[in-house]
Amino acid sequence: MMLESLATAYTRSPKVKTDANFLLKQVPEVSKKETFFNKFAEVFRSKGTPMELYEEPAALDLLEKIPSFTDSAPSNEAIKFLDNFERSKSVIIAQDKVDKQFLGHVEKMIMTWAAVEGDDKKSLSESLAKNVEIEGLMKKIN
């Protein structure tokens, strides 16, 4: 918080003459913009210390408070699904290396699916399903 307040209260002059003198000048009242990241951080900041007391691996009570990752209404159901996935992923507190890898893999699959238009979406869905099925069979064989 201290660095955040320092960063918003000072700006760096464009011409720095020496390495030791950063020529910082205090900016008069810096307006707090309502950005996604400010809204997102505020959800966790307002929860505060009790977050350390969570016994569950996810802060499900915060899910509804997490702002949407989209600027406006999602353009289609796939984007809406991706937005809900990202919001859900952001409230997971306990993640190990395998969890992060798995969620990253699922995220890439959803992003690919969401980016594809029209009839190609159906063939991509079938291809992804077949790929998952083949990977499952390969693991059983090995």
Buried (B, 14 or more C-beta within 10 A) or exposed (E): EEEEEEEEEEEEEEEEEEEEEEEEEEEEEEEEEEEEEEEBEEBBEEBEEEEEEBEEEBBEEBBEBBBBBBEEEBEEEBBBBBBBBBBBBBBBEEBEEEEEEEBEEEBEBBBEBBEBEEEEBEEBEEEBEEEEEEEEEEEEEE
